[in-house]
Amino acid sequence: MKLFPILLLTLLFAPAAANADVFAREDDSGTLHLTDAPQESGFELLIEEADGAAPAPARMADLPTGPFTESVARAAEASGVDARLIHAVIAVESAHNPRAVSPKGAAGLMQLMPATARRYGVTDRFDPDQNVMAGAMYLRDLMRLFNNRVDLVLAAYNAGEGAVQRHGLRIPPFLETQRYVPRVLGRYRGTR
């Protein structure tokens, strides 16, 4: 229950409107479970969807500007993925560093693994345009696979779609993924 009060306070005082109801439950091992469609009891409503709410204009102004804004805009247009979500993934994955490399071999702005890069035709994972376009297309495909459930999309982006499927269409109980999903959601919804 250590994380739950902190997350609850963070989300309750978030100035931006949520795009969907968000429910949370912490299990006996301390793992935090987030979902927009609870399938079992024990979940508490953290954020209630605001009817017809659009992102606050001030939040749109908070989007990063600079050399990657155009790459994100092109990728968002081509993929249909919200540019704010792409920016949030980039911020958490690489802190906007196009040369970032993870210990597991992910590279570039959206931290593409070699197999994901190949799947989307990327020849240079450090090229911002190729990296962002492939990352956005992967997000688009995950949105289709997981019925637009952003929490599961982000979990799959971090841990792999197979991990989400193996865990019964839930966020896998991996500490990294359990931390990753709320971090990206927080940036996406303007709470961090």
Buried (B, 14 or more C-beta within 10 A) or exposed (E): EEBBEEBBEBBEEBEBBBBBBBBBBBEEEEBBBBBBEBEEEEBEEBBEBEEEEEBEEEBEEBBEEEEBEEBBBBBBEEBEBBBBBBBBBBBBBBEBEBEBBEEEEBBBBBBBBEEBBEBBEBEEBBBBBBBBBBBBBBBBBBBEBBEEBBBBBBBBBBBBBEBBBEBEBBBBBBEEBBBBBBBBBBBBBBBB
